[in-house]
Amino acid sequence: MAYVLHTAMAIDKAVLHRDRCIEVPENVTVHDHWTGVWQEIPDKERAYEALELSPAKYKLKCQLCKP
Ligand SMILES: [Zn+2]
């Protein structure tokens, strides 16, 4: 099980997802300023760390997939 961190600086928010979450786009390499950056992270420990280290003000875990 991999994780995906979504960082959207336009709305100051970082959200951690599981890689199979319906909110995660098929192509996570697509980046843009408004939709943000999708970053695949292979293990849980590093995924949580990446969320903590995010410069975004709001650091959340997805309510749908509960990573
Ligand atoms: Zn999710």
N, CA, C, O and the ligand as a Tripos MOL2 file, in Angstrom:
@<TRIPOS>MOLECULE
protein
  269   267    68     0     0
PROTEIN
NO_CHARGES

@<TRIPOS>ATOM
      1 N           0.8540   -1.2080    0.0000 N.3       1 MET1
      2 CA          0.0000    0.0000    0.0000 C.3       1 MET1
      3 C           0.8770    1.2410    0.0000 C.2       1 MET1
      4 O           1.6650    1.4610    0.9200 O.2       1 MET1
      5 N           0.7310    2.0450   -1.0400 N.am      2 ALA2
      6 CA          1.4910    3.2840   -1.1040 C.3       2 ALA2
      7 C           0.5840    4.4550   -0.7230 C.2       2 ALA2
      8 O          -0.6340    4.3160   -0.6070 O.2       2 ALA2
      9 N           1.1990    5.5760   -0.5390 N.am      3 TYR3
     10 CA          0.4800    6.7800   -0.1360 C.3       3 TYR3
     11 C           0.7180    7.8890   -1.1520 C.2       3 TYR3
     12 O           1.7050    7.8870   -1.8880 O.2       3 TYR3
     13 N          -0.2060    8.8280   -1.1690 N.am      4 VAL4
     14 CA         -0.0610    9.9610   -2.0870 C.3       4 VAL4
     15 C          -0.3380   11.2410   -1.3010 C.2       4 VAL4
     16 O          -1.4010   11.4050   -0.7010 O.2       4 VAL4
     17 N           0.6360   12.1360   -1.3200 N.am      5 LEU5
     18 CA          0.4590   13.4250   -0.6550 C.3       5 LEU5
     19 C           0.0730   14.4670   -1.6950 C.2       5 LEU5
     20 O           0.7630   14.6490   -2.6980 O.2       5 LEU5
     21 N          -1.0260   15.1380   -1.4440 N.am      6 HIS6
     22 CA         -1.4950   16.1910   -2.3410 C.3       6 HIS6
     23 C          -1.2520   17.5380   -1.6730 C.2       6 HIS6
     24 O          -1.8350   17.8430   -0.6330 O.2       6 HIS6
     25 N          -0.3950   18.3300   -2.2770 N.am      7 THR7
     26 CA         -0.0920   19.6500   -1.7260 C.3       7 THR7
     27 C          -0.6270   20.7120   -2.6690 C.2       7 THR7
     28 O          -0.2070   20.7900   -3.8230 O.2       7 THR7
     29 N          -1.5430   21.5250   -2.1870 N.am      8 ALA8
     30 CA         -2.1230   22.6060   -2.9910 C.3       8 ALA8
     31 C          -1.8270   23.9290   -2.2870 C.2       8 ALA8
     32 O          -2.5800   24.3660   -1.4160 O.2       8 ALA8
     33 N          -0.7230   24.5540   -2.6780 N.am      9 MET9
     34 CA         -0.3170   25.7870   -2.0050 C.3       9 MET9
     35 C          -1.2850   26.9410   -2.2850 C.2       9 MET9
     36 O          -1.3640   27.8880   -1.5030 O.2       9 MET9
     37 N          -2.0170   26.8620   -3.3940 N.am     10 ALA10
     38 CA         -2.9770   27.9160   -3.7150 C.3      10 ALA10
     39 C          -4.0470   28.0410   -2.6270 C.2      10 ALA10
     40 O          -4.5760   29.1250   -2.3800 O.2      10 ALA10
     41 N          -4.3610   26.8900   -1.9690 N.am     11 ILE11
     42 CA         -5.3390   26.9370   -0.8700 C.3      11 ILE11
     43 C          -4.6910   26.5460    0.4610 C.2      11 ILE11
     44 O          -5.3820   26.2740    1.4430 O.2      11 ILE11
     45 N          -3.3390   26.5220    0.4790 N.am     12 ASP12
     46 CA         -2.5890   26.3170    1.7180 C.3      12 ASP12
     47 C          -2.9300   24.9950    2.4050 C.2      12 ASP12
     48 O          -3.0670   24.9410    3.6270 O.2      12 ASP12
     49 N          -3.0660   23.9290    1.6120 N.am     13 LYS13
     50 CA         -3.5470   22.6670    2.1690 C.3      13 LYS13
     51 C          -2.7520   21.4720    1.6560 C.2      13 LYS13
     52 O          -2.4410   21.3800    0.4690 O.2      13 LYS13
     53 N          -2.4310   20.5620    2.5660 N.am     14 ALA14
     54 CA         -1.7990   19.2990    2.1890 C.3      14 ALA14
     55 C          -2.6840   18.1690    2.7040 C.2      14 ALA14
     56 O          -3.0930   18.1800    3.8650 O.2      14 ALA14
     57 N          -2.9790   17.1970    1.8500 N.am     15 VAL15
     58 CA         -3.8390   16.0770    2.2400 C.3      15 VAL15
     59 C          -3.1500   14.7690    1.8920 C.2      15 VAL15
     60 O          -2.6540   14.5850    0.7800 O.2      15 VAL15
     61 N          -3.1290   13.8570    2.8710 N.am     16 LEU16
     62 CA         -2.5300   12.5520    2.6440 C.3      16 LEU16
     63 C          -3.6100   11.5440    2.2640 C.2      16 LEU16
     64 O          -4.6500   11.4540    2.9170 O.2      16 LEU16
     65 N          -3.3470   10.7830    1.1920 N.am     17 HIS17
     66 CA         -4.2780    9.7530    0.7020 C.3      17 HIS17
     67 C          -3.5690    8.4190    0.5800 C.2      17 HIS17
     68 O          -2.3400    8.3540    0.5520 O.2      17 HIS17
     69 N          -4.3610    7.3470    0.5080 N.am     18 ARG18
     70 CA         -3.8290    6.0640    0.0530 C.3      18 ARG18
     71 C          -3.8310    6.1050   -1.4640 C.2      18 ARG18
     72 O          -4.6030    6.8490   -2.0670 O.2      18 ARG18
     73 N          -2.9780    5.3150   -2.0790 N.am     19 ASP19
     74 CA         -2.8450    5.4320   -3.5420 C.3      19 ASP19
     75 C          -4.0990    5.0040   -4.3020 C.2      19 ASP19
     76 O          -4.2630    5.3890   -5.4600 O.2      19 ASP19
     77 N          -4.9830    4.2240   -3.6910 N.am     20 ARG20
     78 CA         -6.1920    3.7860   -4.3980 C.3      20 ARG20
     79 C          -7.3950    4.7120   -4.1640 C.2      20 ARG20
     80 O          -8.4850    4.4370   -4.6660 O.2      20 ARG20
     81 N          -7.2160    5.7770   -3.4290 N.am     21 CYS21
     82 CA         -8.3270    6.6820   -3.1200 C.3      21 CYS21
     83 C          -8.9540    7.2270   -4.4050 C.2      21 CYS21
     84 O          -8.2470    7.5440   -5.3620 O.2      21 CYS21
     85 N         -10.2830    7.3320   -4.4190 N.am     22 ILE22
     86 CA        -10.9590    7.8370   -5.6150 C.3      22 ILE22
     87 C         -10.6070    9.2900   -5.9190 C.2      22 ILE22
     88 O         -10.8090    9.7560   -7.0410 O.2      22 ILE22
     89 N         -10.0790   10.0090   -4.9240 N.am     23 GLU23
     90 CA         -9.7010   11.4080   -5.1620 C.3      23 GLU23
     91 C          -8.3290   11.5440   -5.8220 C.2      23 GLU23
     92 O          -7.9700   12.6130   -6.3160 O.2      23 GLU23
     93 N          -7.5840   10.4720   -5.8240 N.am     24 VAL24
     94 CA         -6.2490   10.5270   -6.4320 C.3      24 VAL24
     95 C          -6.3910   10.3360   -7.9430 C.2      24 VAL24
     96 O          -6.9710    9.3470   -8.3900 O.2      24 VAL24
     97 N          -5.8650   11.2790   -8.7320 N.am     25 PRO25
     98 CA         -6.0010   11.1550  -10.1840 C.3      25 PRO25
     99 C          -5.1690    9.9950  -10.7180 C.2      25 PRO25
    100 O          -4.2050    9.5640  -10.0860 O.2      25 PRO25
    101 N          -5.5590    9.4930  -11.9000 N.am     26 GLU26
    102 CA         -4.8700    8.3530  -12.4830 C.3      26 GLU26
    103 C          -3.3990    8.6610  -12.7390 C.2      26 GLU26
    104 O          -2.5200    7.8370  -12.4850 O.2      26 GLU26
    105 N          -3.1530    9.8540  -13.2420 N.am     27 ASN27
    106 CA         -1.7780   10.2350  -13.5320 C.3      27 ASN27
    107 C          -1.2850   11.2200  -12.4700 C.2      27 ASN27
    108 O          -1.5040   12.4260  -12.5820 O.2      27 ASN27
    109 N          -0.6230   10.6990  -11.4490 N.am     28 VAL28
    110 CA         -0.2020   11.5620  -10.3380 C.3      28 VAL28
    111 C           1.0180   12.4080  -10.6780 C.2      28 VAL28
    112 O           1.4790   13.1870   -9.8440 O.2      28 VAL28
    113 N           1.5450   12.2670  -11.8850 N.am     29 THR29
    114 CA          2.6830   13.1100  -12.2550 C.3      29 THR29
    115 C           2.2280   14.4710  -12.7790 C.2      29 THR29
    116 O           3.0580   15.3460  -13.0240 O.2      29 THR29
    117 N           0.9250   14.6570  -12.9520 N.am     30 VAL30
    118 CA          0.4070   15.9420  -13.4260 C.3      30 VAL30
    119 C           0.4470   16.9660  -12.2880 C.2      30 VAL30
    120 O          -0.1320   16.7520  -11.2230 O.2      30 VAL30
    121 N           1.1310   18.0630  -12.5310 N.am     31 HIS31
    122 CA          1.2630   19.1150  -11.5190 C.3      31 HIS31
    123 C           0.7510   20.4200  -12.0990 C.2      31 HIS31
    124 O           1.0010   20.7210  -13.2660 O.2      31 HIS31
    125 N           0.0590   21.1730  -11.3220 N.am     32 ASP32
    126 CA         -0.1660   22.5580  -11.7240 C.3      32 ASP32
    127 C          -0.4800   23.4170  -10.5180 C.2      32 ASP32
    128 O          -0.8550   22.9110   -9.4610 O.2      32 ASP32
    129 N          -0.3270   24.6920  -10.6810 N.am     33 HIS33
    130 CA         -0.4040   25.5970   -9.5400 C.3      33 HIS33
    131 C          -1.7390   25.5020   -8.8050 C.2      33 HIS33
    132 O          -1.7700   25.5730   -7.5760 O.2      33 HIS33
    133 N          -2.8430   25.3410   -9.5380 N.am     34 TRP34
    134 CA         -4.1540   25.3640   -8.8840 C.3      34 TRP34
    135 C          -4.5890   24.0150   -8.3570 C.2      34 TRP34
    136 O          -5.1670   23.9280   -7.2740 O.2      34 TRP34
    137 N          -4.3210   22.9700   -9.1040 N.am     35 THR35
    138 CA         -4.7160   21.6510   -8.5930 C.3      35 THR35
    139 C          -3.6600   21.0920   -7.6520 C.2      35 THR35
    140 O          -3.9400   20.1740   -6.8810 O.2      35 THR35
    141 N          -2.4400   21.6420   -7.7070 N.am     36 GLY36
    142 CA         -1.4180   21.2370   -6.7690 C.3      36 GLY36
    143 C          -0.5190   20.1250   -7.2620 C.2      36 GLY36
    144 O          -0.5440   19.7450   -8.4320 O.2      36 GLY36
    145 N           0.2750   19.6160   -6.3380 N.am     37 VAL37
    146 CA          1.2730   18.6010   -6.6500 C.3      37 VAL37
    147 C           0.8730   17.2890   -5.9800 C.2      37 VAL37
    148 O           0.5420   17.2580   -4.7940 O.2      37 VAL37
    149 N           0.9080   16.2100   -6.7570 N.am     38 TRP38
    150 CA          0.6090   14.8790   -6.2260 C.3      38 TRP38
    151 C           1.9230   14.1210   -6.1320 C.2      38 TRP38
    152 O           2.6400   13.9620   -7.1200 O.2      38 TRP38
    153 N           2.2220   13.6580   -4.9310 N.am     39 GLN39
    154 CA          3.5210   13.0400   -4.6930 C.3      39 GLN39
    155 C           3.3170   11.6290   -4.1530 C.2      39 GLN39
    156 O           2.7260   11.4500   -3.0880 O.2      39 GLN39
    157 N           3.8010   10.6320   -4.8790 N.am     40 GLU40
    158 CA          3.6760    9.2450   -4.4390 C.3      40 GLU40
    159 C           4.7660    8.9110   -3.4340 C.2      40 GLU40
    160 O           5.9350    9.2270   -3.6500 O.2      40 GLU40
    161 N           4.3830    8.2720   -2.3350 N.am     41 ILE41
    162 CA          5.3400    7.9240   -1.2920 C.3      41 ILE41
    163 C           5.1240    6.4480   -0.9390 C.2      41 ILE41
    164 O           4.0200    6.0580   -0.5580 O.2      41 ILE41
    165 N           6.1680    5.6320   -1.0640 N.am     42 PRO42
    166 CA          5.9850    4.1830   -0.9240 C.3      42 PRO42
    167 C           5.7070    3.6850    0.5000 C.2      42 PRO42
    168 O           5.0580    2.6500    0.6520 O.2      42 PRO42
    169 N           6.1620    4.3680    1.5310 N.am     43 ASP43
    170 CA          5.8800    3.8070    2.8650 C.3      43 ASP43
    171 C           5.2210    4.8110    3.8110 C.2      43 ASP43
    172 O           5.3460    6.0270    3.6670 O.2      43 ASP43
    173 N           4.5140    4.2380    4.7800 N.am     44 LYS44
    174 CA          3.6600    5.0060    5.6770 C.3      44 LYS44
    175 C           4.4510    6.0220    6.4990 C.2      44 LYS44
    176 O           4.0400    7.1730    6.6460 O.2      44 LYS44
    177 N           5.5900    5.5790    7.0300 N.am     45 GLU45
    178 CA          6.3890    6.4520    7.8870 C.3      45 GLU45
    179 C           6.7970    7.7270    7.1480 C.2      45 GLU45
    180 O           6.6620    8.8360    7.6640 O.2      45 GLU45
    181 N           7.3040    7.5370    5.9170 N.am     46 ARG46
    182 CA          7.7400    8.7000    5.1430 C.3      46 ARG46
    183 C           6.5620    9.5450    4.6780 C.2      46 ARG46
    184 O           6.6900   10.7590    4.5210 O.2      46 ARG46
    185 N           5.4210    8.9100    4.4580 N.am     47 ALA47
    186 CA          4.2290    9.6480    4.0430 C.3      47 ALA47
    187 C           3.7830   10.5960    5.1660 C.2      47 ALA47
    188 O           3.4590   11.7580    4.9180 O.2      47 ALA47
    189 N           3.7710   10.0800    6.4100 N.am     48 TYR48
    190 CA          3.3830   10.9120    7.5520 C.3      48 TYR48
    191 C           4.3830   12.0340    7.7750 C.2      48 TYR48
    192 O           4.0150   13.1610    8.1080 O.2      48 TYR48
    193 N           5.6660   11.6990    7.5820 N.am     49 GLU49
    194 CA          6.7200   12.6910    7.7420 C.3      49 GLU49
    195 C           6.5730   13.8080    6.6990 C.2      49 GLU49
    196 O           6.7060   14.9910    7.0120 O.2      49 GLU49
    197 N           6.2950   13.4020    5.4550 N.am     50 ALA50
    198 CA          6.1330   14.3890    4.3770 C.3      50 ALA50
    199 C           4.9600   15.3180    4.6740 C.2      50 ALA50
    200 O           5.0170   16.5140    4.3890 O.2      50 ALA50
    201 N           3.8950   14.7550    5.2500 N.am     51 LEU51
    202 CA          2.7400   15.5890    5.6090 C.3      51 LEU51
    203 C           3.1400   16.6020    6.6750 C.2      51 LEU51
    204 O           2.8020   17.7820    6.5770 O.2      51 LEU51
    205 N           3.8650   16.1340    7.7000 N.am     52 GLU52
    206 CA          4.3130   17.0230    8.7750 C.3      52 GLU52
    207 C           5.2300   18.1390    8.2660 C.2      52 GLU52
    208 O           5.1680   19.2740    8.7370 O.2      52 GLU52
    209 N           6.0720   17.7980    7.3070 N.am     53 LEU53
    210 CA          7.0630   18.7530    6.8020 C.3      53 LEU53
    211 C           6.4980   19.6860    5.7440 C.2      53 LEU53
    212 O           7.1800   20.6150    5.3100 O.2      53 LEU53
    213 N           5.2780   19.4550    5.3290 N.am     54 SER54
    214 CA          4.6890   20.2860    4.2820 C.3      54 SER54
    215 C           4.6080   21.7430    4.7290 C.2      54 SER54
    216 O           4.2710   22.0230    5.8800 O.2      54 SER54
    217 N           4.9160   22.6700    3.8210 N.am     55 PRO55
    218 CA          4.8110   24.0920    4.1620 C.3      55 PRO55
    219 C           3.3640   24.5760    4.2350 C.2      55 PRO55
    220 O           3.1200   25.7100    4.6460 O.2      55 PRO55
    221 N           2.4110   23.7510    3.8480 N.am     56 ALA56
    222 CA          1.0030   24.1650    3.8690 C.3      56 ALA56
    223 C           0.5210   24.3440    5.3080 C.2      56 ALA56
    224 O           0.9910   23.6570    6.2160 O.2      56 ALA56
    225 N          -0.4000   25.2520    5.5070 N.am     57 LYS57
    226 CA         -0.9170   25.5540    6.8450 C.3      57 LYS57
    227 C          -1.8480   24.4440    7.3480 C.2      57 LYS57
    228 O          -1.8000   24.0590    8.5170 O.2      57 LYS57
    229 N          -2.6910   23.9410    6.4470 N.am     58 TYR58
    230 CA         -3.6400   22.9050    6.8320 C.3      58 TYR58
    231 C          -3.1130   21.5420    6.3920 C.2      58 TYR58
    232 O          -2.9740   21.2730    5.1990 O.2      58 TYR58
    233 N          -2.8240   20.6900    7.3690 N.am     59 LYS59
    234 CA         -2.2940   19.3570    7.0790 C.3      59 LYS59
    235 C          -3.3610   18.3520    7.4820 C.2      59 LYS59
    236 O          -3.6620   18.1980    8.6650 O.2      59 LYS59
    237 N          -3.9340   17.6670    6.4930 N.am     60 LEU60
    238 CA         -5.0750   16.8000    6.7500 C.3      60 LEU60
    239 C          -4.8450   15.3880    6.2550 C.2      60 LEU60
    240 O          -4.0090   15.1410    5.3850 O.2      60 LEU60
    241 N          -5.6220   14.4440    6.8400 N.am     61 LYS61
    242 CA         -5.6670   13.0890    6.3070 C.3      61 LYS61
    243 C          -7.0290   12.9240    5.6860 C.2      61 LYS61
    244 O          -8.0360   13.3600    6.2440 O.2      61 LYS61
    245 N          -7.0600   12.2950    4.5340 N.am     62 CYS62
    246 CA         -8.3000   12.1580    3.7740 C.3      62 CYS62
    247 C          -9.3710   11.4190    4.5890 C.2      62 CYS62
    248 O          -9.0950   10.4030    5.2280 O.2      62 CYS62
    249 N         -10.5830   11.9480    4.5500 N.am     63 GLN63
    250 CA        -11.6880   11.3360    5.2870 C.3      63 GLN63
    251 C         -12.2450   10.1140    4.5570 C.2      63 GLN63
    252 O         -12.8780    9.2520    5.1670 O.2      63 GLN63
    253 N         -12.0060   10.0480    3.2490 N.am     64 LEU64
    254 CA        -12.5370    8.9400    2.4510 C.3      64 LEU64
    255 C         -11.7160    7.6680    2.5920 C.2      64 LEU64
    256 O         -12.2560    6.5880    2.8320 O.2      64 LEU64
    257 N         -10.3960    7.8100    2.4400 N.am     65 CYS65
    258 CA         -9.5620    6.6100    2.4190 C.3      65 CYS65
    259 C          -8.8280    6.3860    3.7430 C.2      65 CYS65
    260 O          -8.1890    5.3500    3.9250 O.2      65 CYS65
    261 N          -8.9130    7.3330    4.6560 N.am     66 LYS66
    262 CA         -8.3030    7.2260    5.9800 C.3      66 LYS66
    263 C          -6.8980    6.5980    5.9590 C.2      66 LYS66
    264 O          -6.7160    5.4630    6.4010 O.2      66 LYS66
    265 N          -5.9230    7.3320    5.4510 N.am     67 PRO67
    266 CA         -4.5570    6.7920    5.3610 C.3      67 PRO67
    267 C          -3.9320    6.5740    6.7440 C.2      67 PRO67
    268 O          -2.7890    6.1260    6.8410 O.2      67 PRO67
    269 ZN         -8.2220    9.9150   -0.0020 Zn       68 ZN68
@<TRIPOS>BOND
     1     1     2 1
     2     2     3 1
     3     3     4 2
     4     3     5 am
     5     5     6 1
     6     6     7 1
     7     7     8 2
     8     7     9 am
     9     9    10 1
    10    10    11 1
    11    11    12 2
    12    11    13 am
    13    13    14 1
    14    14    15 1
    15    15    16 2
    16    15    17 am
    17    17    18 1
    18    18    19 1
    19    19    20 2
    20    19    21 am
    21    21    22 1
    22    22    23 1
    23    23    24 2
    24    23    25 am
    25    25    26 1
    26    26    27 1
    27    27    28 2
    28    27    29 am
    29    29    30 1
    30    30    31 1
    31    31    32 2
    32    31    33 am
    33    33    34 1
    34    34    35 1
    35    35    36 2
    36    35    37 am
    37    37    38 1
    38    38    39 1
    39    39    40 2
    40    39    41 am
    41    41    42 1
    42    42    43 1
    43    43    44 2
    44    43    45 am
    45    45    46 1
    46    46    47 1
    47    47    48 2
    48    47    49 am
    49    49    50 1
    50    50    51 1
    51    51    52 2
    52    51    53 am
    53    53    54 1
    54    54    55 1
    55    55    56 2
    56    55    57 am
    57    57    58 1
    58    58    59 1
    59    59    60 2
    60    59    61 am
    61    61    62 1
    62    62    63 1
    63    63    64 2
    64    63    65 am
    65    65    66 1
    66    66    67 1
    67    67    68 2
    68    67    69 am
    69    69    70 1
    70    70    71 1
    71    71    72 2
    72    71    73 am
    73    73    74 1
    74    74    75 1
    75    75    76 2
    76    75    77 am
    77    77    78 1
    78    78    79 1
    79    79    80 2
    80    79    81 am
    81    81    82 1
    82    82    83 1
    83    83    84 2
    84    83    85 am
    85    85    86 1
    86    86    87 1
    87    87    88 2
    88    87    89 am
    89    89    90 1
    90    90    91 1
    91    91    92 2
    92    91    93 am
    93    93    94 1
    94    94    95 1
    95    95    96 2
    96    95    97 am
    97    97    98 1
    98    98    99 1
    99    99   100 2
   100    99   101 am
   101   101   102 1
   102   102   103 1
   103   103   104 2
   104   103   105 am
   105   105   106 1
   106   106   107 1
   107   107   108 2
   108   107   109 am
   109   109   110 1
   110   110   111 1
   111   111   112 2
   112   111   113 am
   113   113   114 1
   114   114   115 1
   115   115   116 2
   116   115   117 am
   117   117   118 1
   118   118   119 1
   119   119   120 2
   120   119   121 am
   121   121   122 1
   122   122   123 1
   123   123   124 2
   124   123   125 am
   125   125   126 1
   126   126   127 1
   127   127   128 2
   128   127   129 am
   129   129   130 1
   130   130   131 1
   131   131   132 2
   132   131   133 am
   133   133   134 1
   134   134   135 1
   135   135   136 2
   136   135   137 am
   137   137   138 1
   138   138   139 1
   139   139   140 2
   140   139   141 am
   141   141   142 1
   142   142   143 1
   143   143   144 2
   144   143   145 am
   145   145   146 1
   146   146   147 1
   147   147   148 2
   148   147   149 am
   149   149   150 1
   150   150   151 1
   151   151   152 2
   152   151   153 am
   153   153   154 1
   154   154   155 1
   155   155   156 2
   156   155   157 am
   157   157   158 1
   158   158   159 1
   159   159   160 2
   160   159   161 am
   161   161   162 1
   162   162   163 1
   163   163   164 2
   164   163   165 am
   165   165   166 1
   166   166   167 1
   167   167   168 2
   168   167   169 am
   169   169   170 1
   170   170   171 1
   171   171   172 2
   172   171   173 am
   173   173   174 1
   174   174   175 1
   175   175   176 2
   176   175   177 am
   177   177   178 1
   178   178   179 1
   179   179   180 2
   180   179   181 am
   181   181   182 1
   182   182   183 1
   183   183   184 2
   184   183   185 am
   185   185   186 1
   186   186   187 1
   187   187   188 2
   188   187   189 am
   189   189   190 1
   190   190   191 1
   191   191   192 2
   192   191   193 am
   193   193   194 1
   194   194   195 1
   195   195   196 2
   196   195   197 am
   197   197   198 1
   198   198   199 1
   199   199   200 2
   200   199   201 am
   201   201   202 1
   202   202   203 1
   203   203   204 2
   204   203   205 am
   205   205   206 1
   206   206   207 1
   207   207   208 2
   208   207   209 am
   209   209   210 1
   210   210   211 1
   211   211   212 2
   212   211   213 am
   213   213   214 1
   214   214   215 1
   215   215   216 2
   216   215   217 am
   217   217   218 1
   218   218   219 1
   219   219   220 2
   220   219   221 am
   221   221   222 1
   222   222   223 1
   223   223   224 2
   224   223   225 am
   225   225   226 1
   226   226   227 1
   227   227   228 2
   228   227   229 am
   229   229   230 1
   230   230   231 1
   231   231   232 2
   232   231   233 am
   233   233   234 1
   234   234   235 1
   235   235   236 2
   236   235   237 am
   237   237   238 1
   238   238   239 1
   239   239   240 2
   240   239   241 am
   241   241   242 1
   242   242   243 1
   243   243   244 2
   244   243   245 am
   245   245   246 1
   246   246   247 1
   247   247   248 2
   248   247   249 am
   249   249   250 1
   250   250   251 1
   251   251   252 2
   252   251   253 am
   253   253   254 1
   254   254   255 1
   255   255   256 2
   256   255   257 am
   257   257   258 1
   258   258   259 1
   259   259   260 2
   260   259   261 am
   261   261   262 1
   262   262   263 1
   263   263   264 2
   264   263   265 am
   265   265   266 1
   266   266   267 1
   267   267   268 2
@<TRIPOS>SUBSTRUCTURE
     1 MET1         2 RESIDUE 1 A MET
     2 ALA2         6 RESIDUE 1 A ALA
     3 TYR3        10 RESIDUE 1 A TYR
     4 VAL4        14 RESIDUE 1 A VAL
     5 LEU5        18 RESIDUE 1 A LEU
     6 HIS6        22 RESIDUE 1 A HIS
     7 THR7        26 RESIDUE 1 A THR
     8 ALA8        30 RESIDUE 1 A ALA
     9 MET9        34 RESIDUE 1 A MET
    10 ALA10       38 RESIDUE 1 A ALA
    11 ILE11       42 RESIDUE 1 A ILE
    12 ASP12       46 RESIDUE 1 A ASP
    13 LYS13       50 RESIDUE 1 A LYS
    14 ALA14       54 RESIDUE 1 A ALA
    15 VAL15       58 RESIDUE 1 A VAL
    16 LEU16       62 RESIDUE 1 A LEU
    17 HIS17       66 RESIDUE 1 A HIS
    18 ARG18       70 RESIDUE 1 A ARG
    19 ASP19       74 RESIDUE 1 A ASP
    20 ARG20       78 RESIDUE 1 A ARG
    21 CYS21       82 RESIDUE 1 A CYS
    22 ILE22       86 RESIDUE 1 A ILE
    23 GLU23       90 RESIDUE 1 A GLU
    24 VAL24       94 RESIDUE 1 A VAL
    25 PRO25       98 RESIDUE 1 A PRO
    26 GLU26      102 RESIDUE 1 A GLU
    27 ASN27      106 RESIDUE 1 A ASN
    28 VAL28      110 RESIDUE 1 A VAL
    29 THR29      114 RESIDUE 1 A THR
    30 VAL30      118 RESIDUE 1 A VAL
    31 HIS31      122 RESIDUE 1 A HIS
    32 ASP32      126 RESIDUE 1 A ASP
    33 HIS33      130 RESIDUE 1 A HIS
    34 TRP34      134 RESIDUE 1 A TRP
    35 THR35      138 RESIDUE 1 A THR
    36 GLY36      142 RESIDUE 1 A GLY
    37 VAL37      146 RESIDUE 1 A VAL
    38 TRP38      150 RESIDUE 1 A TRP
    39 GLN39      154 RESIDUE 1 A GLN
    40 GLU40      158 RESIDUE 1 A GLU
    41 ILE41      162 RESIDUE 1 A ILE
    42 PRO42      166 RESIDUE 1 A PRO
    43 ASP43      170 RESIDUE 1 A ASP
    44 LYS44      174 RESIDUE 1 A LYS
    45 GLU45      178 RESIDUE 1 A GLU
    46 ARG46      182 RESIDUE 1 A ARG
    47 ALA47      186 RESIDUE 1 A ALA
    48 TYR48      190 RESIDUE 1 A TYR
    49 GLU49      194 RESIDUE 1 A GLU
    50 ALA50      198 RESIDUE 1 A ALA
    51 LEU51      202 RESIDUE 1 A LEU
    52 GLU52      206 RESIDUE 1 A GLU
    53 LEU53      210 RESIDUE 1 A LEU
    54 SER54      214 RESIDUE 1 A SER
    55 PRO55      218 RESIDUE 1 A PRO
    56 ALA56      222 RESIDUE 1 A ALA
    57 LYS57      226 RESIDUE 1 A LYS
    58 TYR58      230 RESIDUE 1 A TYR
    59 LYS59      234 RESIDUE 1 A LYS
    60 LEU60      238 RESIDUE 1 A LEU
    61 LYS61      242 RESIDUE 1 A LYS
    62 CYS62      246 RESIDUE 1 A CYS
    63 GLN63      250 RESIDUE 1 A GLN
    64 LEU64      254 RESIDUE 1 A LEU
    65 CYS65      258 RESIDUE 1 A CYS
    66 LYS66      262 RESIDUE 1 A LYS
    67 PRO67      266 RESIDUE 1 A PRO
    68 ZN68       269 GROUP 0 **** ****
